Amino acid sequence: MRATYDPRARAVAVIFVADARHGVVREVADGVYVGLRDDAPVMIELVGMGGADDEDRLSAGAAACGLDGSAIIAAVRAAVAVPGREVTVDVTAPRAA
């Protein structure tokens, strides 16, 4: 995953694939948009950041698309730590107990 936080726009984008071109954008939660290509999510964006509910909105948006909300939040936290710079986060599947 690649993530970028733009503090001026108060928005963060998380991209899941190398080529994130998409033809359809859907709002899946308040201020959470998902870019779709062939009905598959290629990116998620949170706009209007700065509220106490940012992670809740991201989790709701991720769940609506069958995405791993915890992994997306980890990428967003990393991006917010270095505004204006792209971060790359690799998150593996949960290990079997």
N, C-alpha and C positions, 0 to 999 in steps of 0.2 A: 504494500500500500504506500502511496505517496500522499502527503498532506501539506497544505500551505495555508497559513493564516494571514489575512490582510487586515491589519488593525484599523486602517482608514475606512474600509468598507464594513468592518465588524463582521467578517465572514470567513469561514474556513471551508476548504474543499478537500475531500478525501477521494483519491482515484484508485481504483482496484485493478486496472489493466493498463498495459503499455500504451494502447491507443484508446483514449477516452472519448473519442468522437461519439456523439449520441444524437439521435433524431427526435427523441421524446423526453420531456422533462415533466415530472409529476411532483406536486406538493404532497408529501405523505404524512406530514405532521406540521404544526405551526412553525413556519419559517424553515422547514427542512425539505429540500428538493433532491430528487433522485434523477440522474440522467440514465436513460435506458437505450440500449441498442439490441434489437431483436428480442425485446421483452426481458432482457437481462440487465441488472444494474451494473453500470460501469463507473459511477461516481455518486457521491452524496455531498450535499452542501448545506451548511447551516448559516443562515443570514440573521442579522440582528443579534449578534452575540453580546454578552455582557450581563445577562440575567442569571439569577440563581437556578433557573430551570434549564439551562443550556444542555446539560448532559441528559436530563429527562427527555427533552425534545428529541435529541439525537437517538436515544434508546428507542423511543416510540417510532421514529422514522425508520430505524434499522429493522425493528421487529416487523413493521408493516411490509418490508421487502424481503424478509427472511435472511437478513444480514446479521453478522456478529457484532452486536452493539458494544460489547466490552472492548473488542479489538479496535473498533472505530474510535471509541473514546480515548483509548491509549494513543492512537495516532494524532487525534486532535490535541490532546495535552502536550504531546511533543512539539507539534506545530506552533501552539500558542507560546511555548517557551522560547522560540526563536522566530519572532514575527518577520514576515517577508522572505523567509527562506524555506525551501522545500526540505522536508524530512522524509525518510524512507523507513517504514516499520514492517518487519516480518513477524507475523504472529502465526504460530503453529496450531494445529488442532489440539484440543485437550487430550492429555494422556489418559489412557485407561487406568483405572484404579487397581 
